[in-house]
């Protein structure tokens, strides 16, 4: 996977008809400085890690509730 850059994000925003983004907002996604959000690149890496996991052996989620089912 290539590292995300401002030009790529601008093309995605234009292609997906997103609301207008200011340059400062796009810059923050490419190289976060405020520490408020995770950088977009970090998110993409995390998603790729999840995508590569073999979930075949993962059982279905179980409800933590033990209430009897309604009749």
N, CA and C of each residue as an Amber inpcrd file, in Angstrom:
protein
   213
   0.8470000  -1.1680000   0.0000000   0.0000000   0.0000000   0.0000000
   0.8980000   1.2380000   0.0000000   0.5330000   2.1780000  -0.8590000
   1.2880000   3.4220000  -0.9120000   0.8370000   4.3510000   0.2080000
   1.7470000   5.2040000   0.6290000   1.4260000   6.1710000   1.6720000
   0.4650000   7.2220000   1.1090000  -0.5380000   7.5470000   1.9010000
  -1.5300000   8.5330000   1.4660000  -0.8910000   9.9210000   1.3980000
  -1.3490000  10.7010000   0.4260000  -0.8370000  12.0650000   0.3150000
  -2.0050000  13.0070000   0.0340000  -1.7110000  14.2760000   0.0660000
  -2.7530000  15.2870000  -0.0730000  -3.4510000  15.1940000  -1.4350000
  -2.6980000  14.9450000  -2.4760000  -3.2760000  14.8470000  -3.8220000
  -4.2690000  13.6800000  -3.8910000  -3.9090000  12.5530000  -3.3120000
  -4.8040000  11.3950000  -3.3030000  -6.0880000  11.7020000  -2.5470000
  -5.9710000  12.3200000  -1.3840000  -7.1640000  12.6610000  -0.6140000
  -8.0440000  13.6510000  -1.3670000  -7.4500000  14.6010000  -2.0440000
  -8.2260000  15.5670000  -2.8290000  -9.0230000  14.8490000  -3.9310000
  -8.3940000  13.8520000  -4.5940000  -9.0970000  13.1000000  -5.6390000
 -10.2360000  12.2810000  -5.0480000 -10.0180000  11.6760000  -3.8870000
 -11.0700000  10.8960000  -3.2280000 -12.2370000  11.8030000  -2.8560000
 -11.9400000  12.9500000  -2.2900000 -12.9830000  13.9020000  -1.9000000
 -13.7960000  14.3220000  -3.1240000 -13.1220000  14.5920000  -4.2280000
 -13.8200000  15.0030000  -5.4490000 -14.6460000  13.8520000  -6.0280000
 -14.1120000  12.6540000  -6.0120000 -14.7870000  11.5000000  -6.6090000
 -16.0030000  11.0750000  -5.7960000 -15.9260000  11.1570000  -4.4810000
 -17.0120000  10.6990000  -3.6280000 -17.9830000  11.8110000  -3.2480000
 -17.8480000  12.9430000  -3.8470000 -18.7540000  14.0700000  -3.6030000
 -18.8930000  14.3830000  -2.1200000 -17.7810000  14.4670000  -1.4450000
 -17.7770000  14.8120000  -0.0250000 -17.9960000  16.3140000   0.1290000
 -18.3080000  16.7200000   1.3530000 -18.4380000  18.1560000   1.5800000
 -17.0630000  18.8030000   1.4230000 -17.0250000  20.0930000   1.1830000
 -15.7400000  20.7650000   0.9440000 -14.8040000  20.6770000   2.1490000
 -13.5510000  20.3490000   1.8960000 -12.5230000  20.2900000   2.9360000
 -11.5460000  21.4350000   2.7150000 -11.1780000  22.0900000   3.7940000
 -10.1380000  23.1090000   3.7130000  -8.7800000  22.4220000   3.6230000
  -7.8050000  23.1020000   3.0520000  -6.4570000  22.5410000   2.9350000
  -5.8910000  22.1360000   4.2980000  -6.1720000  22.9350000   5.3210000
  -5.6470000  22.6400000   6.6570000  -6.2020000  21.3080000   7.1820000
  -7.4710000  21.0210000   6.8580000  -8.0940000  19.7710000   7.3080000
  -7.4770000  18.5660000   6.5930000  -7.2560000  18.7130000   5.3010000
  -6.6270000  17.6280000   4.5460000  -5.1920000  17.4270000   5.0290000
  -4.4770000  18.5210000   5.2660000  -3.1100000  18.4150000   5.7950000
  -3.0840000  17.6530000   7.1160000  -4.0670000  17.8860000   7.9580000
  -4.1170000  17.2250000   9.2690000  -4.3200000  15.7190000   9.1080000
  -5.0610000  15.3020000   8.0830000  -5.2310000  13.8670000   7.8330000
  -3.9420000  13.2290000   7.3210000  -3.2150000  13.9600000   6.4860000
  -1.9820000  13.4290000   5.9110000  -0.8710000  13.3830000   6.9580000
  -0.7100000  14.4600000   7.7090000   0.3620000  14.5460000   8.7140000
  -0.1830000  15.2510000   9.9500000  -0.8530000  14.4980000  10.8440000
  -1.4760000  15.1350000  12.0100000  -0.4580000  15.8410000  12.9010000
  -0.8380000  17.0340000  13.3200000   0.0170000  17.8200000  14.2160000
  -0.6820000  18.0820000  15.5480000  -2.0050000  18.0420000  15.5320000
  -2.7560000  18.3930000  16.7400000  -2.8980000  17.2370000  17.7130000
  -2.7590000  16.0140000  17.2340000  -2.8840000  14.8590000  18.1150000
  -4.3190000  14.5560000  18.5200000  -5.2850000  15.2270000  17.8970000
  -6.6860000  15.0160000  18.2440000  -7.2330000  13.7940000  17.5260000
  -6.8170000  13.6080000  16.2840000  -7.2990000  12.4710000  15.5130000
  -6.1190000  11.6100000  15.0900000  -6.4180000  10.3740000  14.7660000
  -5.3960000   9.5010000  14.2090000  -5.1740000   9.9000000  12.7630000
  -3.9380000   9.8760000  12.3500000  -3.6490000  10.1730000  10.9570000
  -4.3380000   9.1670000  10.0470000  -4.7620000   9.6210000   8.8970000
  -5.4640000   8.7670000   7.9590000  -4.6000000   7.5770000   7.5640000
  -3.2950000   7.7950000   7.4260000  -2.3890000   6.6990000   7.0780000
  -2.4150000   5.6210000   8.1510000  -2.4240000   6.0090000   9.4300000
  -2.4950000   5.0270000  10.5150000  -3.7810000   4.2210000  10.4370000
  -4.8780000   4.8840000  10.1160000  -6.1580000   4.1980000   9.9750000
  -6.1030000   3.1870000   8.8350000  -5.5200000   3.5800000   7.6990000
  -5.4180000   2.6730000   6.5670000  -4.5470000   1.4620000   6.9060000
  -3.4760000   1.6780000   7.6370000  -2.6100000   0.5610000   8.0540000
  -3.3770000  -0.3850000   8.9680000  -4.1310000   0.1580000   9.9190000
  -4.9340000  -0.6810000  10.8170000  -5.9810000  -1.4800000  10.0420000
  -6.6420000  -0.8540000   9.0930000  -7.6410000  -1.5500000   8.2820000
  -7.0000000  -2.6490000   7.4430000  -5.8250000  -2.3920000   6.9110000
  -5.1240000  -3.4100000   6.1280000  -4.7260000  -4.5930000   7.0100000
  -4.3020000  -4.3150000   8.2380000  -3.9610000  -5.3850000   9.1820000
  -5.1830000  -6.2570000   9.4560000  -6.3230000  -5.6410000   9.6780000
  -7.5550000  -6.4000000   9.9010000  -7.9520000  -7.1940000   8.6590000
  -7.7820000  -6.5960000   7.4860000  -8.1510000  -7.2630000   6.2430000
  -7.3330000  -8.5260000   6.0260000  -6.0820000  -8.5220000   6.4650000
  -5.1990000  -9.6610000   6.2590000  -5.4250000 -10.7870000   7.2640000
  -6.1960000 -10.5450000   8.3230000  -6.4430000 -11.5830000   9.3230000
  -7.3570000 -12.6580000   8.7760000  -7.0540000 -13.8900000   9.1060000
  -7.9170000 -15.0070000   8.7400000  -9.0020000 -15.1120000   9.8030000
 -10.1970000 -14.7270000   9.4290000 -11.3010000 -14.7460000  10.3760000
 -12.1000000 -16.0390000  10.3010000 -11.6350000 -16.9990000   9.4990000
 -12.3490000 -18.2490000   9.3300000 -12.5490000 -19.0180000  10.6200000
 -11.6070000 -18.9300000  11.5430000 -11.7010000 -19.6730000  12.8010000
 -12.3310000 -18.8460000  13.9160000 -12.7280000 -17.6210000  13.6120000
 -13.3150000 -16.7470000  14.6250000 -14.7960000 -17.0820000  14.7800000
 -15.2170000 -17.4480000  15.9980000 -16.6350000 -17.7810000  16.1790000
 -17.5060000 -16.5300000  16.0940000 -18.7960000 -16.7120000  15.8160000
 -19.6970000 -15.5590000  15.7890000 -19.7400000 -14.8760000  17.1570000
 -20.0290000 -13.6090000  17.1420000 -20.1290000 -12.8560000  18.3930000
 -21.2920000 -13.3970000  19.2180000 -21.1140000 -13.3900000  20.5140000
 -22.1540000 -13.8440000  21.4270000 -22.6860000 -12.6550000  22.2020000
 -23.9650000 -12.6290000  22.4380000 -24.5500000 -11.5650000  23.2340000
 -24.1480000 -11.7630000  24.6920000 -23.7130000 -10.7000000  25.3710000
 -23.3410000 -10.8400000  26.7790000 -24.5600000 -10.9830000  27.6890000
 -25.7530000 -10.7150000  27.1580000 -26.9620000 -10.7810000  27.9740000
 -27.3910000 -12.2280000  28.1690000 -27.8980000 -12.5100000  29.3370000
 -28.3900000 -13.8470000  29.6530000 -29.8930000 -13.8680000  29.8560000
 -30.5660000 -12.7720000  29.4310000 -32.0280000 -12.7070000  29.5830000
 -32.6870000 -13.7630000  28.6990000 -33.7530000 -14.3740000  29.1840000
 -34.4630000 -15.3380000  28.3380000 -35.1000000 -14.6190000  27.1550000
 -35.2050000 -15.3340000  26.0570000 -35.8090000 -14.7670000  24.8590000
 -37.3050000 -14.5620000  25.0990000 -37.8650000 -13.4640000  24.5810000
 -39.3020000 -13.2330000  24.7480000 -40.1020000 -14.2680000  23.9570000
 -41.2750000 -14.6140000  24.4780000 -42.1090000 -15.6170000  23.7940000
 -43.2220000 -14.9680000  23.0340000
